[in-house]
Each structure stands twice: as structure tokens, then as C-alpha cells.
Amino acid sequence: MARKRDAMLPGDRIAIKAMTGQAQQDITIKAIGIVMEVSEDKDKRVYVDWKLPDLHRKVRANGCFASIHGPYSVQDEGGWLGEIFRL
């Protein structure tokens, strides 16, 4: 988890997701934000500007059932990332 956090850069988009239920092929995107800062102090906090904090966007899971994913490249994922991260 720490390596993924350390790979975050200001301007990256971040999403909070939830599974829609057992045996489902979709996830719900609950919030979308933009990374503002990744602190270098001992607690390594990530500061996010939550652009859509109360979102309920249902999208294909595309294998994203674990807790943390990415980073992704828009070129690698095609339209799927657009479904998730559009503001």
C-alpha cells in the first residue's frame, strides 16, 4: 500500500469505490477527488480535493475487487477509466 501512495502525484485523480454485492460484476464509485499533496513527514498523509464527494456511479468492476488499485494509464484502460473518473 505504501508504494502506491508514494507513487501518487499532485493532480492525479483518486476514487473511493464500494462493491455492489456478492457475485456482482459492478462497483459503485462513491467519491472522486484530485490529489493535492502527498506529505513527506512520518505519517505520509495524502491531501485530496474531493470534487464529487457524494457520488453513486455504477461501473463495471473490471477486476477491481481488492482495496487498492492503480496507478492506471488512460491509454491502457480505454473508456473504462473515463466512466470512473469523469468529473
A tleap script that builds the chain and sets N, CA, C and O, in Angstrom:
source leaprc.protein.ff14SB
mol = sequence {
  NMET ALA ARG LYS ARG ASP ALA MET LEU PRO
  GLY ASP ARG ILE ALA ILE LYS ALA MET THR
  GLY GLN ALA GLN GLN ASP ILE THR ILE LYS
  ALA ILE GLY ILE VAL MET GLU VAL SER GLU
  ASP LYS ASP LYS ARG VAL TYR VAL ASP TRP
  LYS LEU PRO ASP LEU HIE ARG LYS VAL ARG
  ALA ASN GLY CYS PHE ALA SER ILE HIE GLY
  PRO TYR SER VAL GLN ASP GLU GLY GLY TRP
  LEU GLY GLU ILE PHE ARG CLEU
}
set mol.1.N position { 0.827 -1.188 0.000 }
set mol.1.CA position { 0.000 0.000 0.000 }
set mol.1.C position { 0.873 1.254 0.000 }
set mol.1.O position { 0.550 2.222 -0.688 }
set mol.2.N position { 1.963 1.256 0.752 }
set mol.2.CA position { 2.815 2.442 0.839 }
set mol.2.C position { 3.416 2.795 -0.517 }
set mol.2.O position { 3.540 3.975 -0.846 }
set mol.3.N position { 3.790 1.793 -1.306 }
set mol.3.CA position { 4.380 2.091 -2.618 }
set mol.3.C position { 3.370 2.787 -3.522 }
set mol.3.O position { 3.734 3.693 -4.271 }
set mol.4.N position { 2.110 2.376 -3.462 }
set mol.4.CA position { 1.097 3.022 -4.300 }
set mol.4.C position { 0.854 4.451 -3.832 }
set mol.4.O position { 0.698 5.359 -4.648 }
set mol.5.N position { 0.823 4.646 -2.530 }
set mol.5.CA position { 0.665 6.009 -2.000 }
set mol.5.C position { 1.840 6.879 -2.422 }
set mol.5.O position { 1.651 8.028 -2.824 }
set mol.6.N position { 3.042 6.342 -2.334 }
set mol.6.CA position { 4.226 7.118 -2.678 }
set mol.6.C position { 4.301 7.426 -4.171 }
set mol.6.O position { 5.014 8.345 -4.574 }
set mol.7.N position { 3.580 6.676 -4.991 }
set mol.7.CA position { 3.563 6.922 -6.435 }
set mol.7.C position { 2.563 8.017 -6.817 }
set mol.7.O position { 2.573 8.484 -7.955 }
set mol.8.N position { 1.696 8.434 -5.878 }
set mol.8.CA position { 0.715 9.476 -6.169 }
set mol.8.C position { 1.407 10.819 -6.363 }
set mol.8.O position { 2.386 11.135 -5.688 }
set mol.9.N position { 0.878 11.600 -7.300 }
set mol.9.CA position { 1.413 12.926 -7.582 }
set mol.9.C position { 0.287 13.948 -7.539 }
set mol.9.O position { -0.860 13.611 -7.833 }
set mol.10.N position { 0.594 15.194 -7.178 }
set mol.10.CA position { -0.426 16.235 -7.256 }
set mol.10.C position { -1.016 16.275 -8.662 }
set mol.10.O position { -0.296 16.230 -9.659 }
set mol.11.N position { -2.332 16.361 -8.717 }
set mol.11.CA position { -3.041 16.379 -9.999 }
set mol.11.C position { -3.622 15.031 -10.383 }
set mol.11.O position { -4.494 14.964 -11.249 }
set mol.12.N position { -3.154 13.944 -9.751 }
set mol.12.CA position { -3.731 12.628 -10.022 }
set mol.12.C position { -5.166 12.587 -9.508 }
set mol.12.O position { -5.501 13.236 -8.517 }
set mol.13.N position { -6.002 11.820 -10.189 }
set mol.13.CA position { -7.363 11.617 -9.695 }
set mol.13.C position { -7.406 10.365 -8.830 }
set mol.13.O position { -6.666 9.407 -9.052 }
set mol.14.N position { -8.294 10.399 -7.839 }
set mol.14.CA position { -8.441 9.299 -6.906 }
set mol.14.C position { -9.937 9.055 -6.717 }
set mol.14.O position { -10.735 9.991 -6.762 }
set mol.15.N position { -10.308 7.803 -6.508 }
set mol.15.CA position { -11.722 7.463 -6.332 }
set mol.15.C position { -11.885 6.551 -5.131 }
set mol.15.O position { -10.998 5.763 -4.802 }
set mol.16.N position { -13.034 6.672 -4.485 }
set mol.16.CA position { -13.442 5.734 -3.442 }
set mol.16.C position { -14.519 4.865 -4.060 }
set mol.16.O position { -15.473 5.367 -4.654 }
set mol.17.N position { -14.361 3.553 -3.915 }
set mol.17.CA position { -15.301 2.631 -4.524 }
set mol.17.C position { -15.870 1.692 -3.473 }
set mol.17.O position { -15.335 1.558 -2.373 }
set mol.18.N position { -16.970 1.046 -3.843 }
set mol.18.CA position { -17.572 0.014 -2.996 }
set mol.18.C position { -18.109 -1.072 -3.906 }
set mol.18.O position { -18.566 -0.802 -5.016 }
set mol.19.N position { -18.049 -2.299 -3.423 }
set mol.19.CA position { -18.642 -3.399 -4.177 }
set mol.19.C position { -20.157 -3.283 -4.081 }
set mol.19.O position { -20.690 -2.813 -3.076 }
set mol.20.N position { -20.845 -3.715 -5.134 }
set mol.20.CA position { -22.308 -3.603 -5.136 }
set mol.20.C position { -22.982 -4.810 -4.511 }
set mol.20.O position { -24.191 -4.777 -4.282 }
set mol.21.N position { -22.248 -5.870 -4.229 }
set mol.21.CA position { -22.813 -7.072 -3.613 }
set mol.21.C position { -22.064 -8.303 -4.078 }
set mol.21.O position { -21.276 -8.245 -5.021 }
set mol.22.N position { -22.315 -9.411 -3.414 }
set mol.22.CA position { -21.626 -10.645 -3.781 }
set mol.22.C position { -22.025 -11.089 -5.176 }
set mol.22.O position { -23.175 -10.943 -5.588 }
set mol.23.N position { -21.062 -11.629 -5.888 }
set mol.23.CA position { -21.244 -12.166 -7.241 }
set mol.23.C position { -21.682 -11.111 -8.258 }
set mol.23.O position { -22.203 -11.452 -9.319 }
set mol.24.N position { -21.473 -9.837 -7.938 }
set mol.24.CA position { -21.812 -8.772 -8.872 }
set mol.24.C position { -20.595 -8.443 -9.730 }
set mol.24.O position { -19.457 -8.648 -9.305 }
set mol.25.N position { -20.828 -7.947 -10.903 }
set mol.25.CA position { -19.749 -7.578 -11.810 }
set mol.25.C position { -19.558 -6.070 -11.881 }
set mol.25.O position { -18.858 -5.572 -12.763 }
set mol.26.N position { -20.178 -5.341 -10.955 }
set mol.26.CA position { -20.102 -3.885 -10.940 }
set mol.26.C position { -19.565 -3.401 -9.596 }
set mol.26.O position { -19.585 -4.128 -8.602 }
set mol.27.N position { -19.085 -2.160 -9.588 }
set mol.27.CA position { -18.717 -1.454 -8.367 }
set mol.27.C position { -19.412 -0.097 -8.399 }
set mol.27.O position { -19.827 0.376 -9.457 }
set mol.28.N position { -19.532 0.512 -7.246 }
set mol.28.CA position { -20.095 1.849 -7.154 }
set mol.28.C position { -18.979 2.825 -6.802 }
set mol.28.O position { -18.265 2.629 -5.818 }
set mol.29.N position { -18.830 3.866 -7.598 }
set mol.29.CA position { -17.862 4.925 -7.302 }
set mol.29.C position { -18.584 5.909 -6.384 }
set mol.29.O position { -19.607 6.485 -6.752 }
set mol.30.N position { -18.034 6.091 -5.183 }
set mol.30.CA position { -18.693 6.895 -4.159 }
set mol.30.C position { -18.162 8.320 -4.056 }
set mol.30.O position { -18.856 9.204 -3.556 }
set mol.31.N position { -16.929 8.550 -4.528 }
set mol.31.CA position { -16.337 9.891 -4.472 }
set mol.31.C position { -15.168 9.954 -5.444 }
set mol.31.O position { -14.488 8.956 -5.685 }
set mol.32.N position { -14.943 11.149 -6.002 }
set mol.32.CA position { -13.807 11.395 -6.887 }
set mol.32.C position { -13.128 12.680 -6.428 }
set mol.32.O position { -13.782 13.683 -6.143 }
set mol.33.N position { -11.812 12.625 -6.365 }
set mol.33.CA position { -11.064 13.803 -5.971 }
set mol.33.C position { -9.764 13.918 -6.737 }
set mol.33.O position { -9.402 13.040 -7.521 }
set mol.34.N position { -9.070 15.013 -6.496 }
set mol.34.CA position { -7.779 15.275 -7.114 }
set mol.34.C position { -6.740 15.387 -6.006 }
set mol.34.O position { -6.919 16.140 -5.049 }
set mol.35.N position { -5.646 14.630 -6.144 }
set mol.35.CA position { -4.568 14.662 -5.156 }
set mol.35.C position { -3.941 16.052 -5.173 }
set mol.35.O position { -3.523 16.545 -6.220 }
set mol.36.N position { -3.879 16.674 -4.001 }
set mol.36.CA position { -3.292 17.997 -3.873 }
set mol.36.C position { -1.849 17.913 -3.381 }
set mol.36.O position { -0.989 18.673 -3.823 }
set mol.37.N position { -1.591 16.973 -2.453 }
set mol.37.CA position { -0.251 16.865 -1.864 }
set mol.37.C position { -0.103 15.489 -1.231 }
set mol.37.O position { -1.061 14.942 -0.686 }
set mol.38.N position { 1.099 14.935 -1.306 }
set mol.38.CA position { 1.469 13.726 -0.569 }
set mol.38.C position { 2.571 14.158 0.388 }
set mol.38.O position { 3.683 14.467 -0.039 }
set mol.39.N position { 2.266 14.179 1.666 }
set mol.39.CA position { 3.226 14.717 2.634 }
set mol.39.C position { 4.449 13.819 2.759 }
set mol.39.O position { 4.374 12.609 2.543 }
set mol.40.N position { 5.546 14.416 3.101 }
set mol.40.CA position { 6.800 13.683 3.266 }
set mol.40.C position { 7.109 13.430 4.743 }
set mol.40.O position { 8.135 12.824 5.053 }
set mol.41.N position { 6.244 13.879 5.664 }
set mol.41.CA position { 6.516 13.661 7.077 }
set mol.41.C position { 6.235 12.207 7.451 }
set mol.41.O position { 5.893 11.404 6.583 }
set mol.42.N position { 6.372 11.864 8.715 }
set mol.42.CA position { 6.314 10.465 9.139 }
set mol.42.C position { 4.950 9.809 8.905 }
set mol.42.O position { 4.885 8.591 8.736 }
set mol.43.N position { 3.861 10.583 8.893 }
set mol.43.CA position { 2.541 9.957 8.716 }
set mol.43.C position { 2.137 9.790 7.257 }
set mol.43.O position { 1.159 9.101 6.967 }
set mol.44.N position { 2.872 10.410 6.329 }
set mol.44.CA position { 2.664 10.221 4.876 }
set mol.44.C position { 1.203 10.405 4.460 }
set mol.44.O position { 0.641 9.553 3.773 }
set mol.45.N position { 0.606 11.488 4.865 }
set mol.45.CA position { -0.795 11.765 4.510 }
set mol.45.C position { -0.927 12.175 3.050 }
set mol.45.O position { -0.025 12.776 2.466 }
set mol.46.N position { -2.075 11.834 2.482 }
set mol.46.CA position { -2.427 12.261 1.126 }
set mol.46.C position { -3.572 13.260 1.273 }
set mol.46.O position { -4.613 12.937 1.844 }
set mol.47.N position { -3.377 14.468 0.756 }
set mol.47.CA position { -4.402 15.504 0.827 }
set mol.47.C position { -5.135 15.549 -0.504 }
set mol.47.O position { -4.520 15.648 -1.566 }
set mol.48.N position { -6.456 15.474 -0.430 }
set mol.48.CA position { -7.291 15.361 -1.626 }
set mol.48.C position { -8.337 16.462 -1.644 }
set mol.48.O position { -8.955 16.762 -0.622 }
set mol.49.N position { -8.531 17.060 -2.803 }
set mol.49.CA position { -9.633 17.998 -3.037 }
set mol.49.C position { -10.772 17.166 -3.614 }
set mol.49.O position { -10.756 16.820 -4.795 }
set mol.50.N position { -11.757 16.847 -2.786 }
set mol.50.CA position { -12.865 15.990 -3.202 }
set mol.50.C position { -13.827 16.787 -4.074 }
set mol.50.O position { -14.585 17.617 -3.573 }
set mol.51.N position { -13.793 16.534 -5.377 }
set mol.51.CA position { -14.624 17.261 -6.345 }
set mol.51.C position { -16.061 16.756 -6.355 }
set mol.51.O position { -16.997 17.547 -6.463 }
set mol.52.N position { -16.239 15.445 -6.242 }
set mol.52.CA position { -17.574 14.838 -6.202 }
set mol.52.C position { -17.632 13.924 -4.983 }
set mol.52.O position { -17.423 12.717 -5.104 }
set mol.53.N position { -17.916 14.494 -3.796 }
set mol.53.CA position { -17.830 13.710 -2.567 }
set mol.53.C position { -19.035 12.812 -2.294 }
set mol.53.O position { -18.948 11.925 -1.445 }
set mol.54.N position { -20.136 13.010 -2.976 }
set mol.54.CA position { -21.349 12.232 -2.696 }
set mol.54.C position { -21.872 11.614 -3.986 }
set mol.54.O position { -22.991 11.893 -4.416 }
set mol.55.N position { -21.053 10.780 -4.589 }
set mol.55.CA position { -21.346 10.215 -5.896 }
set mol.55.C position { -21.867 8.786 -5.739 }
set mol.55.O position { -21.512 8.089 -4.788 }
set mol.56.N position { -22.697 8.364 -6.663 }
set mol.56.CA position { -23.196 6.981 -6.686 }
set mol.56.C position { -23.190 6.515 -8.137 }
set mol.56.O position { -24.245 6.322 -8.742 }
set mol.57.N position { -21.987 6.335 -8.691 }
set mol.57.CA position { -21.819 5.970 -10.103 }
set mol.57.C position { -21.510 4.480 -10.205 }
set mol.57.O position { -20.486 4.024 -9.696 }
set mol.58.N position { -22.375 3.727 -10.851 }
set mol.58.CA position { -22.183 2.293 -11.026 }
set mol.58.C position { -21.407 2.039 -12.317 }
set mol.58.O position { -21.799 2.517 -13.382 }
set mol.59.N position { -20.295 1.279 -12.223 }
set mol.59.CA position { -19.458 0.952 -13.379 }
set mol.59.C position { -19.056 -0.525 -13.311 }
set mol.59.O position { -19.166 -1.159 -12.261 }
set mol.60.N position { -18.595 -1.055 -14.426 }
set mol.60.CA position { -18.068 -2.425 -14.458 }
set mol.60.C position { -16.888 -2.520 -13.498 }
set mol.60.O position { -16.087 -1.590 -13.407 }
set mol.61.N position { -16.778 -3.615 -12.797 }
set mol.61.CA position { -15.683 -3.785 -11.832 }
set mol.61.C position { -14.341 -3.969 -12.528 }
set mol.61.O position { -13.315 -3.512 -12.025 }
set mol.62.N position { -14.340 -4.624 -13.662 }
set mol.62.CA position { -13.092 -4.813 -14.422 }
set mol.62.C position { -11.991 -5.428 -13.560 }
set mol.62.O position { -10.812 -5.123 -13.742 }
set mol.63.N position { -12.381 -6.299 -12.615 }
set mol.63.CA position { -11.414 -6.976 -11.750 }
set mol.63.C position { -11.002 -6.207 -10.508 }
set mol.63.O position { -10.139 -6.677 -9.765 }
set mol.64.N position { -11.582 -5.050 -10.256 }
set mol.64.CA position { -11.194 -4.207 -9.106 }
set mol.64.C position { -11.991 -4.562 -7.858 }
set mol.64.O position { -12.856 -3.800 -7.427 }
set mol.65.N position { -11.696 -5.718 -7.283 }
set mol.65.CA position { -12.410 -6.135 -6.082 }
set mol.65.C position { -11.564 -6.001 -4.818 }
set mol.65.O position { -12.107 -6.084 -3.717 }
set mol.66.N position { -10.268 -5.797 -4.938 }
set mol.66.CA position { -9.410 -5.605 -3.771 }
set mol.66.C position { -9.541 -4.157 -3.284 }
set mol.66.O position { -10.301 -3.375 -3.857 }
set mol.67.N position { -8.812 -3.805 -2.243 }
set mol.67.CA position { -8.940 -2.474 -1.647 }
set mol.67.C position { -8.282 -1.367 -2.446 }
set mol.67.O position { -8.868 -0.297 -2.609 }
set mol.68.N position { -7.068 -1.600 -2.950 }
set mol.68.CA position { -6.300 -0.532 -3.592 }
set mol.68.C position { -5.874 -0.969 -4.989 }
set mol.68.O position { -5.428 -2.099 -5.189 }
set mol.69.N position { -6.015 -0.065 -5.948 }
set mol.69.CA position { -5.673 -0.351 -7.342 }
set mol.69.C position { -4.905 0.810 -7.938 }
set mol.69.O position { -4.857 1.902 -7.371 }
set mol.70.N position { -4.301 0.556 -9.099 }
set mol.70.CA position { -3.624 1.615 -9.825 }
set mol.70.C position { -2.146 1.641 -9.509 }
set mol.70.O position { -1.662 0.796 -8.756 }
set mol.71.N position { -1.446 2.555 -10.046 }
set mol.71.CA position { -1.960 3.595 -10.951 }
set mol.71.C position { -2.316 3.021 -12.317 }
set mol.71.O position { -1.788 1.995 -12.745 }
set mol.72.N position { -3.216 3.710 -12.977 }
set mol.72.CA position { -3.661 3.331 -14.306 }
set mol.72.C position { -3.248 4.398 -15.307 }
set mol.72.O position { -3.025 5.556 -14.955 }
set mol.73.N position { -3.154 3.984 -16.544 }
set mol.73.CA position { -2.920 4.907 -17.639 }
set mol.73.C position { -4.179 4.952 -18.488 }
set mol.73.O position { -4.751 3.910 -18.808 }
set mol.74.N position { -4.608 6.127 -18.848 }
set mol.74.CA position { -5.811 6.264 -19.674 }
set mol.74.C position { -5.648 5.475 -20.969 }
set mol.74.O position { -6.612 4.884 -21.456 }
set mol.75.N position { -4.454 5.458 -21.526 }
set mol.75.CA position { -4.213 4.734 -22.771 }
set mol.75.C position { -4.389 3.230 -22.562 }
set mol.75.O position { -4.852 2.539 -23.470 }
set mol.76.N position { -4.033 2.712 -21.390 }
set mol.76.CA position { -4.131 1.281 -21.126 }
set mol.76.C position { -5.564 0.820 -20.923 }
set mol.76.O position { -5.903 -0.298 -21.310 }
set mol.77.N position { -6.400 1.632 -20.338 }
set mol.77.CA position { -7.727 1.202 -19.931 }
set mol.77.C position { -8.857 1.671 -20.841 }
set mol.77.O position { -9.999 1.246 -20.665 }
set mol.78.N position { -8.571 2.526 -21.797 }
set mol.78.CA position { -9.609 2.967 -22.714 }
set mol.78.C position { -10.743 3.683 -22.023 }
set mol.78.O position { -10.509 4.521 -21.152 }
set mol.79.N position { -11.966 3.369 -22.395 }
set mol.79.CA position { -13.138 4.059 -21.896 }
set mol.79.C position { -13.494 3.761 -20.448 }
set mol.79.O position { -14.243 4.522 -19.836 }
set mol.80.N position { -12.974 2.670 -19.882 }
set mol.80.CA position { -13.326 2.297 -18.517 }
set mol.80.C position { -12.916 3.371 -17.520 }
set mol.80.O position { -13.698 3.714 -16.633 }
set mol.81.N position { -11.719 3.904 -17.645 }
set mol.81.CA position { -11.286 4.968 -16.722 }
set mol.81.C position { -12.124 6.222 -16.890 }
set mol.81.O position { -12.386 6.924 -15.913 }
set mol.82.N position { -12.543 6.512 -18.094 }
set mol.82.CA position { -13.411 7.662 -18.327 }
set mol.82.C position { -14.735 7.510 -17.598 }
set mol.82.O position { -15.274 8.486 -17.076 }
set mol.83.N position { -15.261 6.293 -17.559 }
set mol.83.CA position { -16.509 6.027 -16.830 }
set mol.83.C position { -16.329 6.326 -15.352 }
set mol.83.O position { -17.233 6.857 -14.707 }
set mol.84.N position { -15.186 5.992 -14.823 }
set mol.84.CA position { -14.935 6.163 -13.391 }
set mol.84.C position { -14.600 7.608 -13.030 }
set mol.84.O position { -15.199 8.179 -12.119 }
set mol.85.N position { -13.637 8.201 -13.749 }
set mol.85.CA position { -13.031 9.454 -13.299 }
set mol.85.C position { -13.580 10.724 -13.933 }
set mol.85.O position { -13.060 11.805 -13.656 }
set mol.86.N position { -14.588 10.642 -14.754 }
set mol.86.CA position { -15.109 11.888 -15.341 }
set mol.86.C position { -15.718 12.752 -14.250 }
set mol.86.O position { -16.403 12.255 -13.356 }
set mol.87.N position { -15.461 14.044 -14.334 }
set mol.87.CA position { -15.984 14.979 -13.327 }
set mol.87.C position { -17.227 15.662 -13.783 }
set mol.87.O position { -17.788 16.477 -13.049 }
savepdb mol mol.pdb
quit
